[in-house]
Amino acid sequence: MSCNNCTTKNKKGGCGTGNCGTGGCGSGKLAVFDWLSNTQMPGGQKQFDCVEVRFKNSRKEYFRNSENIPLQIGDVVATEANSGHDVGVITLVGELVRLQMKKHRIDWKSDDVPKIYRKANQKDIDIWQEARNKEEAVQKQSRELAIALGLEMKISDVEFQGDGSKATFYYTAEGRVDFRQLIKDMARVFSVRIEMRQIGFRQEAARLGGIGSCGRELCCSTWLTDFRTVTTAAARYQQLSLNPQKLAGQCGKLKCCINFELDTYLDALQDFPKTEVKLITEKGRASCQKIDIFKRFMWFTYDDDPINWYKISVDSVKEIITMNEKNQKVTSLDGYAIVSDGVGMSDTLSSDNNKEMFEEDITRFDKANKRKKGKKSPKNQKQAKNPNQQKGESQNNLPKNVKEQKQPNPHKENTQKNLKNTNESKKPNTKKRPNNRNNTNKEK
């Protein structure tokens, strides 16, 4: 797979270096689009002889092409360093470099601008890649050395020089740190020259990069270069909740994007009356509870009745304030209040559905839930063992009239049967017996 801009190939995707300057390699850190790349210089003027070179992460420096080497965006070059040489990738050429140097207040006419030696050959690239591959292991060992010495610092990044003769350690700390012994130990272990450079927490996030809570790459690692101070007052102006977990970014400080829309809010708030001003009416004093900046609404409540809120436009509030300044009182805020959605509270309560809702029994949620069929509760299981008891309990729950009509008494039925049998047994024999007495009289 190859990069669309620098046309270099790599199995992992992109150009492998991530430094072609256009963002096509997946890096995109502080990338600048050269919109003058296809434009020719007018009148045979020479091209600007300085170029922009990017090194690891977001570190950029400017160099002079004194030997007029034909350079393009994405070329790997060997540049001048304090000792030895460094290797970086060109990210910008031409007149845009002049604008960038002017923005960063760098004098391009000065002789102190470092030079470009040559285009990097294969040997330079191999040494550079070998040094870059050691950075992760060196960072881990340096952290262990700092912990062993008990230093309150965090080594966040390590950058080797292109020739591998020097290593720069970037660290963050709350205060000053005495790392003289640490430098001696690291020089003995790594056998290179050591440079310690303290950076802020925002610079650390900019170097390492990441994904913000908005789902996009961090602004400080893609395009933001100047870190302005952010205060909680900016969040208050924008009506944001002062929740540190939501307002803080990956650096642990307030998010830089809080300042992006601050000017718009400040311009909108210039026409608003102060929230401390109280409206004087015949019903009493009213205080501001809430504002909507862009819809230009303000909510007021009486000091004696804080439950009922009145939604009033900014123009109406200004009118009431001017009347109060002339020692005139408004009858009430009802005449200035705006009912949301054109429906008043009395209209909403007058509907039948809402009446039913308010007139429902307050104990409607206390009723037992109906159990689904097929699922027997423990009580039902006990009742299943005693069917006669279950019948008796179910019959006891019936009304009295139903009990008298439908509930048979088994004891009563048994007694009736027994009585019937006994009566039948006691019935006299209906057959006529011969009258022996009469017969005896006849014989006599």
Salt bridges, closest charged atoms under 4 A:
ASP49 OD2 - ARG64 NH1 3.17
GLU52 OE1 - LYS60 NZ 3.59
GLU61 OE2 - ARG59 NH1 2.79
ASP75 OD2 - LYS119 NZ 3.83
ASP86 OD2 - ARG59 NH2 3.29
GLU95 OE1 - ARG98 NE 2.90
ASP124 OD1 - HIS85 NE2 3.97
ASP124 OD2 - ARG118 NH2 2.96
GLU135 OE1 - LYS56 NZ 2.66
GLU135 OE1 - ARG132 NE 3.71
ASP157 OD1 - LYS56 NZ 2.89
ASP157 OD2 - ARG207 NH2 2.84
GLU159 OE2 - ARG59 NH2 2.73
GLU159 OE1 - ARG207 NH2 3.58
ASP178 OD1 - ARG180 NE 2.88
ASP185 OD1 - ARG188 NH1 3.19
GLU195 OE1 - LYS166 NZ 2.56
GLU195 OE2 - ARG197 NH2 2.82
GLU204 OE2 - LYS154 NZ 3.09
ASP226 OD2 - ARG228 NE 3.76
ASP271 OD2 - ARG296 NH2 2.88
ASP271 OD1 - LYS318 NZ 2.32
ASP303 OD2 - LYS278 NZ 3.59
ASP315 OD1 - ARG296 NH2 3.51
ASP334 OD2 - LYS283 NZ 3.27
GLU360 OE1 - ARG364 NE 3.02
